[in-house]
Amino acid sequence: MTIGSVFQHVGVIDSVYVTTRGRIVIPARLRRKLGIKPGTKVCFIEHGSEILFHPVTKEYVRSVCGMLKDTTSATAELLIERKKDREREQAKRKILSTPFSW
């Protein structure tokens, strides 16, 4: 893969400078395209030697909602764990309340 083919795949490339305070200005074209307005939260993702960023918009939240969803809920898991704890405690009490005989 050549540098030229990478640029053809990526599309338009914008470059910006980082200020002494670590700030960057997102080009207006990208702000409009991605719906970034003043106050929009942006998440930065470190991916190897690259930094990816994504605006945290309602659409983005909807798109990732449920990605990490498990088959059982956290509440159900906690209730199961609590039941096991209760059974262990009852077993301990039963052993301690049983008269000791030689």
Residue frames relative to the residue before (quaternion, step in Angstrom):
aa qw qx qy qz dx dy dz
M 1.0000 0.0000 0.0000 0.0000 0.00 0.00 0.00
T 0.2508 -0.7803 0.5582 0.1291 3.55 -0.81 1.03
I 0.6673 -0.4813 0.3754 0.4267 3.57 -1.28 0.32
G 0.6402 0.5435 -0.3250 0.4349 3.57 0.95 -0.84
S 0.6724 0.4836 -0.3079 0.4682 3.59 0.94 -0.83
V 0.5965 0.5456 -0.3640 0.4626 3.61 1.11 -0.60
F 0.6733 0.4934 -0.2989 0.4625 3.59 0.88 -0.91
Q 0.6327 0.5202 -0.3399 0.4622 3.60 1.02 -0.71
H 0.6655 0.5050 -0.2978 0.4619 3.58 1.03 -0.79
V 0.6843 0.5090 -0.2835 0.4385 3.57 0.96 -0.90
G 0.4042 -0.6911 0.5053 0.3220 3.59 0.87 -0.85
V 0.8008 -0.2270 0.1943 0.5190 3.57 -1.08 -0.79
I 0.1541 -0.7799 0.6024 0.0720 3.54 -0.94 0.92
D 0.1102 -0.7649 0.6328 0.0476 3.55 -0.86 1.01
S 0.1065 -0.7801 0.6095 0.0922 3.57 -1.07 0.61
V 0.0897 -0.7783 0.6211 0.0217 3.53 -1.12 0.76
Y 0.4189 -0.6768 0.5401 0.2733 3.53 -1.28 0.29
V 0.3872 -0.6778 0.5725 0.2509 3.53 -1.19 0.62
T 0.3899 -0.7234 0.5171 0.2392 3.60 -0.85 0.95
T 0.6876 -0.4672 0.3504 0.4315 3.57 -1.29 0.15
R 0.6835 0.4518 -0.2804 0.5002 3.59 1.21 -0.44
G 0.5790 -0.6283 0.3550 0.3795 3.60 1.29 0.24
R 0.5057 0.6579 -0.4190 0.3685 3.58 1.20 0.32
I 0.1264 -0.7517 0.6402 0.0958 3.52 -1.29 0.54
V 0.3167 -0.7041 0.5936 0.2273 3.56 -1.26 0.40
I 0.3237 -0.7311 0.5697 0.1904 3.55 -0.74 1.10
P 0.5005 -0.6752 0.4433 0.3115 3.61 -0.70 1.01
A 0.6157 -0.5967 0.3852 0.3413 3.55 -1.05 0.90
R 0.6122 0.5642 -0.3499 0.4294 3.59 0.99 -0.81
L 0.6933 0.4603 -0.2701 0.4843 3.59 0.93 -0.89
R 0.6150 0.5428 -0.3524 0.4506 3.60 1.01 -0.76
R 0.6698 0.4880 -0.3018 0.4714 3.58 0.91 -0.88
K 0.6762 0.5160 -0.2918 0.4375 3.57 0.87 -1.00
L 0.7733 0.3579 -0.1741 0.4936 3.59 0.93 -0.91
G 0.4811 -0.7011 0.4194 0.3180 3.59 1.27 0.06
I 0.3585 0.7275 -0.5032 0.2982 3.57 1.10 0.68
K 0.0236 -0.7874 0.6142 -0.0463 3.54 -0.68 1.20
P 0.6739 -0.4500 0.3496 0.4703 3.62 -1.18 0.20
G 0.7793 0.2959 -0.2464 0.4943 3.57 -0.83 1.02
T 0.4957 0.6422 -0.4413 0.3835 3.61 1.24 -0.16
K 0.3581 -0.7203 0.5535 0.2157 3.56 -0.87 0.96
V 0.1302 -0.7800 0.6100 0.0506 3.55 -1.03 0.84
C 0.2004 -0.7703 0.5900 0.1358 3.59 -0.88 0.88
F 0.2556 -0.7494 0.5965 0.1312 3.53 -1.08 0.86
I 0.1292 -0.7914 0.5967 0.0312 3.56 -0.90 0.97
E 0.2634 -0.7502 0.5867 0.1533 3.55 -0.75 1.07
H 0.0254 0.7955 -0.6005 0.0769 3.56 -0.69 1.14
G 0.7883 -0.1667 0.0645 0.5888 3.56 0.04 1.30
S 0.7757 -0.2630 0.2221 0.5290 3.56 -0.68 -1.09
E 0.6019 0.5556 -0.3550 0.4505 3.59 1.26 0.26
I 0.2244 -0.7209 0.6320 0.1744 3.53 -1.29 0.42
L 0.1192 -0.7753 0.6187 0.0441 3.56 -0.69 1.11
F 0.0649 -0.7892 0.6053 0.0815 3.57 -1.07 0.53
H 0.0710 -0.7855 0.6145 0.0164 3.49 -1.17 0.66
P 0.4108 -0.6937 0.5208 0.2807 3.59 -0.83 0.88
V 0.3343 -0.7264 0.5655 0.2020 3.55 -0.98 0.87
T 0.0860 0.7957 -0.5831 0.1397 3.55 0.08 1.38
K 0.6913 -0.4459 0.3458 0.4514 3.58 -1.27 0.15
E 0.6429 0.5300 -0.3198 0.4512 3.58 1.01 -0.81
Y 0.6496 0.5119 -0.3123 0.4674 3.58 1.00 -0.86
V 0.6481 0.5104 -0.3215 0.4650 3.59 0.92 -0.88
R 0.6487 0.5105 -0.3193 0.4654 3.60 0.95 -0.83
S 0.6753 0.5144 -0.3031 0.4330 3.58 0.97 -0.82
V 0.7440 0.3669 -0.2291 0.5093 3.61 1.06 -0.60
C 0.4515 0.6922 -0.4509 0.3372 3.58 1.27 -0.14
G 0.8159 0.2250 -0.1922 0.4968 3.55 -0.79 1.06
M 0.4146 0.7241 -0.4665 0.2936 3.61 1.24 -0.03
L 0.7705 0.3380 -0.1707 0.5127 3.56 0.95 -0.87
K 0.3336 0.7747 -0.4820 0.2372 3.56 1.27 0.20
D 0.2724 -0.7602 0.5758 0.1279 3.52 -0.93 1.00
T 0.6370 -0.5400 0.3799 0.3979 3.56 -1.24 0.26
T 0.7613 0.2323 -0.1621 0.5833 3.59 1.12 -0.57
S 0.4881 -0.6648 0.4761 0.3051 3.53 -1.08 0.67
A 0.6248 -0.5352 0.4106 0.3932 3.55 -1.24 0.43
T 0.6184 0.5475 -0.3411 0.4489 3.58 1.05 -0.74
A 0.6565 0.5053 -0.3121 0.4650 3.58 0.91 -0.90
E 0.6489 0.5141 -0.3154 0.4638 3.59 0.97 -0.85
L 0.6542 0.5058 -0.3108 0.4686 3.60 0.97 -0.83
L 0.6504 0.5131 -0.3204 0.4594 3.60 0.98 -0.78
I 0.6308 0.5189 -0.3239 0.4774 3.59 1.03 -0.78
E 0.6622 0.5028 -0.2972 0.4694 3.58 0.93 -0.93
R 0.6455 0.5144 -0.3163 0.4677 3.59 0.99 -0.82
K 0.6317 0.5277 -0.3335 0.4596 3.61 1.00 -0.77
K 0.6459 0.5092 -0.3149 0.4736 3.60 0.99 -0.83
D 0.6278 0.5312 -0.3293 0.4640 3.59 1.01 -0.82
R 0.6577 0.5176 -0.3020 0.4564 3.57 0.92 -0.95
E 0.6537 0.5098 -0.3088 0.4662 3.60 0.97 -0.85
R 0.6411 0.5124 -0.3261 0.4692 3.61 1.02 -0.78
E 0.6517 0.5127 -0.3105 0.4647 3.58 0.98 -0.87
Q 0.6547 0.5014 -0.3156 0.4694 3.60 0.95 -0.81
A 0.6361 0.5170 -0.3292 0.4688 3.60 1.01 -0.76
K 0.6343 0.5213 -0.3277 0.4674 3.62 1.00 -0.76
R 0.6612 0.5074 -0.3067 0.4596 3.58 0.90 -0.94
K 0.6449 0.5264 -0.3245 0.4492 3.57 0.98 -0.82
I 0.6533 0.5023 -0.3094 0.4746 3.59 1.00 -0.83
L 0.6960 0.4758 -0.2814 0.4582 3.59 0.91 -0.89
S 0.6959 0.4677 -0.2828 0.4657 3.61 1.08 -0.61
T 0.5480 0.6031 -0.4005 0.4190 3.60 1.23 -0.23
P 0.4641 -0.6797 0.4795 0.3044 3.65 -0.79 0.97
F 0.3916 -0.7157 0.5369 0.2148 3.53 -1.05 0.85
S 0.0462 0.7922 -0.6076 0.0327 3.60 -0.84 0.89
W 0.3900 -0.7132 0.5398 0.2189 3.50 -1.15 0.83
